[in-house]
Amino acid sequence: MKPSPAPFVAVLELTLRCPCRCQTCGSYAGAARARELDHDEWLGVIGSLADLGCRRITLMGGEPLLYPRWADLVCAGRARDMLVDLISCGQGLDERVALAMRECGLHSVTISIDGLANTHDAQRRVSGCFEQALRAIRFVDQAGLKVGVTSQVNQGNLSELESLAHILEEAGVLGWQLQLTLPLGRAEEHRHLIAPPAMMPELLRVLRRLGRRAGLRPHLTDNIGYGTSDDIALRTIQGSFPRPWLGCRAGLDALGVGSDGRVKGCLALPDICTEGNVREEPLVAIWNDPNRFSYNRHYTPAQLSGACADCEQARLCRGGCTATAYAMHGKPGVSTHCFLHASATMVSTTREA
């Protein structure tokens, strides 16, 4: 597939440092990497993205607020007319930090919450983490910024999503995105949390009930869903334009830069999908090389396997999320967690009953 002349969005992992030691962390965050990009290098990355025509950057970690000059990077992005978002666990985010976020021009802040208090604290391995995350949401909201929540979905918290919705709404959350926990990083050590394909029918039922709420409703990120008649409704950000699934966008109009300078189409992809390093060659050259990001730029239906190979929606779906396919199966082009198959299972079960 032909890539965009410019990445629409780039995700920048400022540091791997993090105050949490989450059971579900896909990058094994905690301590900083041995040699992370310094401030001038990050300024160079942001400048290169602007030169390419990138319109949006997301700062993440680890915990991006542990990068000392995060606000200066936000200012640098805004100076080049890019929207800048930030994803945080909320630890250390007080009123002073929220005001600094507003002053430097952040577009939005997303706080990670992965269940009700006991579940969230257990999965984050930090006592009081849930209550601090709610305080962080309120501080950001009171500062006048858009605040959202991202939640990983796994076997430990699926039953809590419907109860969580009201709490998030009361705290001032405007948007709520869901993604499956993948067996990556520290989550590989906690595979009992990973949702099996058999859990997808129940997840779909929960999402449909949440979709009928009058207030805050979640939307799906790239590694959940596909194929059902209501996929667009489930995937669309609340109050926004319809957002259909059009296949993995990594390397087509999205990319990520790790704290050590490695470039991938998506930071959840394995290291074999590293396309270069900004310390070794210009980011513009990496993006503009037609032979990079080959899993998407040179995609063919021959990459599909399993049920995806014969699926009537394969042309658009292309096997779902590439990072999920690698994490679950070690290769792209296959999804065993597809809602289309879950929906068929639900229909079959109903008929048998």
N, C-alpha and C positions, 0 to 999 in steps of 0.2 A: 504494500500500500504506500502511496505517496505521502511523505511527511509534510507537515505544515512548514512554511518558510521560517516560522518562529514558534518556539514552544509557547503555548497559551499560559501555562502555569509551570512553575518550578518549585520544588520543595528543597529547602536547605536545612540540613541537619547540622546546627551550629556546634554542638558538642554532644558527646555521649554521656556526659556527667548527668546524674539524676539523683534526687533525694530518695526516690522509691527504688524498690527491687522487685518489680512486678512479676508475678508468676507467668503472666501472659505477654511479657515484653518480647517482641520479635527481634530486637537488636541487642539484647543483653545489656541494656543501659545500666549505668551505675558509676563506674570510674571513667574518666576521660580516656580517649585513645592516646597512644604513646606520642603521636605528633599530629595534633589537629591544626587546621588552617588558622593562621593568625589574622588579625584584623585587616591588614592591607590585602591579604589574599582574598578574604571575603568581599572586600570592596571591589576587587578585581572581578570576582564572580558576578556580583550584582551589575557591574558596569557592562560585562560581556552579555549578560541576559538582556539588558536594556538595548545594547547594540543589535542584538538579534531581533528585537521587537517583542520580547516577552511582556505580557500585560499584568501578570500577577505572580507574587512569590509568597510562599508559606514558610515561616520559620518554625522549626521543631527541634527536638532532641532525641534521646536524652530529655533534658529540661532546658529549653532555650533561655530561660531567665537566669540560668547559671552562667551563661556567656556574658562577661562583664559589660560589653558594649553593644548589647542587643538593640538598644534604642537608637544608637548611631547608625546601625544597619537599616533600621526602619526608615530613618531620615534619608539615607542614601537611596533607598528604593523609591521613596516618595519624590525625591528630587529628580528622578528619571521617569516620573509619571506612571509608576507601577503601583497597583494596590498591594498592600502588605498585610498578611494575616499571621496569626501566631497560635500555636497549639501548646498548651501547658497542662501539667498535672495539678496546678493551683497552689502547690506548696510555696510559701513565701510571697504569694501574691496578696498584698495588703492594699489599703487605700492609697498609700504613696505610690506603689507600683502601678496601680490602675490609672492614677492621674498622669504618671509618666507615659503610659501607653497612649492616653488621649493626646498629650502634648506632642509626641513624636509623630502622630498621624497614623497609627494603626487603623486598619479598616475593620477588623473583627478579631475576637479572641475566642478560641475554643478550648473548653476545659474537659479533661478526660474523667468520666465517671462510669464505672463498670458494675453497677449493681447498687442495692441498698447498703446501708452503713456497714453492717458486719461483713457482707460479701466483698464490698469494695475495699475495706481496710485489709481483709485477709488476702485478697488477690494483689493488693498494692504493697502489702507487708509494712504498712505504716499505720500505727494507731492514731485515730482521729483524722485520717486522711479525707474521709467522706465529708465531715463537717467543715473542714478547711476548704475543700473544693466548692461547697455551697457558699461559703463566705466569699471566696474568690469570685464566683459568679455574681454575687450581689455587689461587690466592689466595682467590677467591670461595668455592670448595668448602671450603677449610680454615677459612674464617670461618663455615662452617655455613649458608650461603645456598644456595638452589636456583640452579643455573647451567645455562643452555642455550646453544645456538648457533643462529644463523640464517645460512643460506648462500644466496647468489644462484646460480642455475643458468644457465649459458650455454655457448656453444660452446667456451670455453676451459677448462672444468673438469668437464664431464659425465663424462669418462672417469676422473676422480679420485675421484668420490663414494664408491665402494665401498672404496677404500683409506683414505679420510678417516674412515670410520665407526669403524674400530678405534682410530685415534689419538684421536678425540674421546672415545670410551668410556674409554680408559685415562686420559685427563686428568680424568675425573670428570663429564662432561656427562650431565645427566639427560634433556634433551629437545633435539631437533634439528629445526628447521623449514626447509623449502625454498621458495624463490620464484623465479620467472623474472626475469632481468634484463630491464628494459623500456627502450625507446629514449627515455629522458627525461634531462634534465639533461646531465651530462658523458657519459653513455652514448650520447647521440646522435652524439658524435664518434667512437665506437668501435662502430659498427654491425656490424662483423665478428664481434663477440661475441654479438650477439643471436641467440637460438635460432630458427630458422625452423620453420614447421609440420612440415616433413619430419623434424625431429629428435625429434618427440614420440613416435613408436613406440619408438625406442631409449631415450628417457627413461623411458617406461612400463616397458620391460623391466628397466632398472636399478632402478627403484623397487620392482618386484615382487621382484627378487632381494634387495634390502635389507630388504624387508618380511618375508623369511623368516629373517633373522638372529636368533640367539638373544639377542643383546645389544641395544645401542642401535640403534633404527630411526628413520628420519626420518618426519615427517608433513608433509603438504602445506598450504601457506597458500592464500589465496583466489585467487591467479592461476594455479594449476596444477590440472589434473585435469578432473573433471566426467564423469558419465554411465556409467562402467564399473561392472560388478557389484561390483568391489572398491574403489570410490571411498571409501566410508565407512571401510574398513579403512586405506586409504592416507592418509586425511585425519585420522583420530583420533589425538590426542596419546597417546603411549605411556603406558599405565596409567590412562587417563582414560575417561570415558563416550564412547560412539559419537558422532561429530560429522559428520552429513550436510551436504552442500552445499545450502543453502536460498536461494541467490541473494545478490547483493551486499547488504551490510547498511549501507553508507554512508548516513548521514542517517536511518536507521531505528532502530538502536540503537548506532551508532558515529559518532564525529566526531573531527576533528583541529583543533588550533590551531597555526598557524605562529608562528615567532619574531617576526614583525611584526604579529601579532594577527589575521591572516586566518583565517576559519573555513571549513572544508570538511568534507564527509562523510568524506573520506579524504584524507590529505595527498599521496597519489600522483596525485590527480585534477588536471587542468589548471586554470589560473587562471579560466577561464570558469565553473568550478564553485564559485567563491568565493561564500559565502552571506552574508557580512558581515564586520565587523571589531570585535573587542571594545573597541577604542578609540573606536568610533563609536556603538555600541549594546550593551546588555547581552547577554551570552551566552544568558541564559535567554530573552530575547525572540527571538533568532535561532533557537534550537532550537524554540520553541513556535509559530513562524509556520508555518502549514500550507502556505504557498506556497513555502517554501524546500525545497531538496533534491528538486526536482521530478522529476529523472530516476528516483528510486526511489519517492518518496511518491505520485507521479502516474503510475507506470509503467502502460503498456498493451502488449499483445502487438504493437501496430503499431510499437513501437520496434525490434523484432527484424529482422535482415536476414541475408543470406547463408544458410548452412545452418541457422542458428539459427531462422530464420523457420518452417521446416517440421519442426523437431526434435520428436520425441515427448516429450522431457523439458523442453521450453521453459517449461512452466508453473512448474516449480520452479527451473530453472536461470537463466532470464531472461537468457541470453547470457553467463553467466560474470561475471568481474571487470570492473566498469565502468572502473576505471583502466586496465586492460590494453586494453580495447576502444578507449578514447580514445587511448592511446599508439600502438597498432598501426594503428587505422583512423580516428581522429578523430571517433568517435561511439560512443555506448553500444549495447548489444544485439547484438554480433556477436563471435564467437570463432573464430579459425582455428587455435587451438592446443589444441582440445578433445580430451581423451583418448578420448571416445566415437568420434570420427572416426579417431583414431590406432589404436584397437583394431580398427575395421573395416578399416583399411588392413593391419594385421598379419594378420588373417584372410584377406583377399583375396590377400596375398602368399604366405601359406602354401598356399592352394589352388592358386595358379598354379604353385608349385614342385612 
